[in-house]
Each structure stands twice: as structure tokens, then as C-alpha cells.
Amino acid sequence: MVNLTAAIYDRMAGDAALTALVASFGGGPAIFTTDPAPEDATLPYIVSAGEVAQSPNDTKTTRGRQVWRDIRCYAPATGSAETVEEIAERVRALFHRHRLEVDGHETWIAECSGPIAADEDDAYGRIVNLRLILMEV
């Protein structure tokens, strides 16, 4: 869903509190909708690329879908996970129980689970899972 990717990016990139927590890349915040992130990207950054799962959410008179999207947050492994936890909590706050403006769709449900740990050798990671029920309008 191209419209969904753009809406998720716009929500995060438009939040000054979140963009202050991540690095810059290419003149904007280090928020990527491709996976993996560019090799020359500097931590901390966010990756949200594609759905984990999708299922229909149709009724007799409507068409919709249920979508799960992981939003992965990373920060340097410096001995404290405080930065990555702050980023992940801000991501969660932006999406949990907040309508998302997706062209051609209305948000019926928006909820987040996590963040959960997803540490790597050189970076701390946290995953926020976003679940949406979007109905066509």
C-alpha cells in the first residue's frame, strides 16, 4: 500500500520531537521506508518498510484490510538503551489510538504493541508493531 507507507513516513517526519531524536540523512530525518537502511546512514534512525502481514477486513457492504507494520528503531550501542527507548516510545505515541490519514481509506483501528527489544551487535533496536484496520472510502 503506497499510500500507507507515505502516511506513516509523513506522521513520523512531521513530528519535531521525533525528528530531534534521529540523525539526518539526505536533508531530512533518518526515517527510511526501504529495507535495509542505506549503508551510509548514521544512527540513530528508523526503518518502516512494508507490511508484516495483511488480511481482508471486508463486510457485506464495505471493503477494508487489516495491516500489521513493524517500525524498527535503532541507536548506537553505547552502554545505555535510553535513546532507542525514547525514540520507540515517541513512535508508539504517534500511532497508538490515533487516526492515520491514508488516501482513499478511513482508519477504524490504530494500535501499537511494543516496543520490544531487537538489539544487534553494534546497535540497540526496538520494534513497535502498528496494527491498523483501514476501510475504503
C-alpha positions in Angstrom: 0.0 0.0 0.0 1.9 3.0 -1.3 -0.5 5.4 0.4 0.1 3.7 3.8 3.9 4.0 3.5 3.6 7.7 2.7 1.2 8.3 5.6 3.4 6.5 8.1 6.5 8.4 6.9 4.7 11.7 6.9 3.4 11.2 10.5 6.9 10.5 11.8 8.8 13.0 9.7 6.3 15.7 10.6 6.9 15.3 14.4 9.5 17.7 15.7 10.0 15.7 18.9 10.8 12.5 16.9 13.0 14.1 14.3 15.1 15.7 17.0 15.9 12.3 18.3 17.1 10.8 15.0 20.0 11.6 12.8 19.7 13.5 9.5 20.0 11.9 6.1 19.8 13.5 2.7 18.5 16.7 4.1 15.7 15.1 6.1 15.3 13.0 9.2 16.8 9.5 9.1 13.5 7.7 8.6 13.6 5.1 5.9 10.9 3.3 4.0 13.3 0.9 2.4 15.0 -2.1 3.9 17.8 -2.2 4.7 18.6 1.4 5.6 21.3 3.0 3.3 24.8 1.8 4.2 25.9 5.4 4.8 23.1 6.2 7.2 24.1 7.3 10.7 22.5 6.0 13.8 20.0 6.7 15.3 17.4 6.0 12.6 14.1 4.4 12.0 13.1 1.8 9.3 9.5 1.1 8.3 9.3 -0.9 5.1 6.4 -3.0 4.0 3.8 -4.9 6.0 4.5 -7.8 8.3 1.0 -9.2 7.4 -2.2 -8.1 5.7 -5.7 -9.7 5.8 -9.0 -8.6 4.3 -11.4 -6.9 6.6 -14.5 -6.8 4.4 -18.1 -6.7 5.4 -21.2 -7.2 3.3 -21.2 -3.5 2.3 -17.6 -2.4 2.8 -14.1 -3.3 1.8 -11.1 -3.0 4.0 -8.0 -4.6 5.3 -6.1 -5.2 8.5 -2.4 -4.4 8.2 0.5 -5.0 10.6 3.6 -2.9 10.1 6.8 -3.1 12.2 8.5 0.2 12.8 12.1 -0.5 13.8 14.1 2.0 15.8 17.9 1.8 16.1 20.5 3.8 18.1 24.2 3.2 18.8 25.2 0.6 21.3 26.8 3.0 23.8 26.1 1.1 27.0 22.6 2.7 27.5 19.4 1.9 25.6 17.9 5.2 26.7 18.0 6.9 23.3 16.4 4.0 21.4 13.8 3.6 24.0 12.9 7.2 23.8 12.6 7.0 20.0 10.4 3.9 20.2 8.1 5.4 22.8 7.7 8.5 20.7 6.8 6.3 17.7 4.3 4.5 19.8 2.7 7.7 21.0 2.4 9.0 17.4 0.3 6.0 16.2 -1.4 4.3 19.2 -5.1 5.2 19.1 -4.6 8.0 16.5 -6.2 8.1 13.1 -3.8 7.9 10.3 -4.6 9.9 7.1 -4.3 7.4 4.3 -5.6 8.5 0.9 -8.8 6.5 0.0 -9.1 4.9 3.4 -10.6 5.6 6.8 -8.8 4.4 9.9 -11.1 2.3 12.1 -8.5 0.9 14.5 -4.9 2.1 15.2 -3.0 0.3 17.9 0.6 -0.4 18.8 2.3 -3.2 20.6 5.8 -3.0 22.0 8.3 -1.7 21.9 10.2 -4.9 22.1 14.0 -5.4 22.1 15.8 -6.2 18.8 19.4 -5.4 19.7 22.2 -6.1 17.3 26.0 -6.2 17.8 26.6 -2.5 17.1 23.2 -1.1 17.7 20.3 -1.2 20.1 17.0 -1.9 18.5 13.4 -1.6 19.4 10.3 -2.7 17.4 6.9 -1.1 17.6 4.3 -3.1 15.8 1.5 -1.0 14.3 -1.9 -2.7 13.6 -4.4 -0.8 11.5 -7.8 -1.6 10.2 -8.3 0.6 7.2 -11.6 0.8 5.3 -12.0 2.0 1.7 -14.0 5.2 1.3 
